[in-house]
Each structure stands twice: as C-alpha cells, then as structure tokens.
C-alpha cells in the first residue's frame, strides 16, 4: 500500500502542478503540486522502513520513470521534464542517504532528511526548470522566493504527514521497526571488520 501511495503522490503532484497556476503568497511562489511532494518524501521513507535502502532505490527508479512520463504526457516542456527528473534524482537520493544514517525517531528522521531533500528539490527545479537557466518564467530576483515558498511548503507537509502517519500507526498498534536501522548497522559492522 505504501508503494502505491508513493507512486500515486508523484502522479498527483505532476497533474496538479500542470493543471493549476502556482499559488502566490506575497513574494512566495508555490505550485500546488508541491504539497504532494511533501507526501512523496514521507512515503519514500515509509517504503524504506518496510523494504530497506536497496529495494527503495528500485522504487525510486520506477517513480522517476513514472514522473518523467507523466510530466511529458501532461504537456510539460522538455526542459521542465528534464529539470523535474534531475531534481527528483537529487532529492530522493539525498533523502534516502540522510534518512539511512540518522538514528532518531521516525518523525525526526523524516524532518531532517526532508529539510535537505526538499531544499535540493526546490532549488534545482526552480533554477534549472522554470528559472533563468531554464524557461525563464522566474527571474533571478524572484528565484529565492520561489525556492523558499516551495521548500517551506514541502517541509510543513512532511511534518504534518509524518506526524499523522506516526499517530495512526501507533494508535492501531501496527508499529514496525525500521529495516534501515538493521541494514545500516550490519553495513557498519562489516566495514569495521575489514
């Protein structure tokens, strides 16, 4: 179920971003699909909890292909598809690697890995996709506001979703240990023994 939600959140983010003009809050520019990217990053963490780091990378590749195809089918310009793909690769990799190495409770792991991943995702997409290095929809003077708007929205959504999932899982008594904890500890032990 978590893999399905992960993949669907990517499609929904692309569809909403393509269909609706961005939200302007003062100087901040926030595509509505950004709200689902927060869900995507949390669900990636949930997939990693269940299946481990290596299998998660397989799902990231599948999600990357799905995202690129969806974006192209929605009529996004090729440059936006490229920027979206690049930002996805960078942010998902950052999220996976940071999340793997943190030995903290779930919500804190999601928060710290998501803060970095969300910043990379927002920065790369804005600058290369819709900013001055891409299509030029956002000028250099507005780039910091576009990045900040997307970044803050992603981080807030991650915290809301992560807190909600944790509460739901604990309430139902279906908490599961993080497979990543075991996987990373084994890797460290093997490296220390060399």
Secondary structure, DSSP 8 states (H G I E B T S, - for coil): -HHHHHHHHHHHHHHHHHHS--EEETTEEE-TTHHHHHHHHHHHHHHHHHHHHHHHHHHHHHHHHHHHHHHHHTT--HHHHHHHHHHHHHHHHHHHHHHHH--S-HHHHHHHHHHHHHHHHHHHIIIIIISTTTT-SS-HHHHHHHHHHHHHHHHHHHHHHHHHHHHHHHHHT-----HHHHHHHHHHHHHHT-
